Amino acid sequence: MPEKKKQELKDRAPIVAAYLRVSTDKQTILNQKSEVINFCHRQELKITMWCTETVSGTKKESERELGILLKKLQKGDVLIITEVSRLSRKMMNIMNIIHQSIEKGITIHSIKEGYKFDSSINSQVLAFAFGLSAQIERDLISQRTKEALARKKTEGVVLGRPKGKKSAPEKYKLHDKKILIQEL
């Protein structure tokens, strides 16, 4: 690395970033934010960057705000998450995120699990274990959803969008609203 670049990294204050993610608009980041603030208070850390988003954990980090955040972070920076599953719900994505962060010299703190992911072998083993558990949890959620939908279908509940009728003009979904549409 050129001397000028090394000096710039030395002079730069480390970023302490917090990443908060929820999957749907019906959820809130307030609990995660509170956990991060309490953790930082105990560790005497000051958050210099917040990154929050509402997106599925199954999306790749490159398609989320997390990807932008990870590109900004450099050697000596810290990333704080409430739990490993906030990074992703897919084991390989979690492994990749943690591996790339460790290679860049970024330390990741996972609050609920109480782990610090850095370049140690213990961190790499833990990353694998938590990645695997996040993947299993996601698969179980998916399986339960499919089972519930199958049960509803056997009970006669019509799933999906309503279909139009096959004979014209009744085949159109809005046929029953014809008079209202003409009036409008």
Secondary structure, 3 states (H helix, E strand, C coil): CCHHHHHHHHHCCCCEEEEEEECCCCCCCHHHHHHHHHHHHHHCCCCCEEEEEECCCCCCHHHCHHHHHHHHCCCCCEEEECCHHHCCCCHHHHHHHHHHHHHHCCEEEECCCCEEECCCHHHHHHHHHHHHHHHHHHHHHHHHHHHHHHHHHHCCCCCCCCCCCCCCCCCCCCHHHHHHHHHC
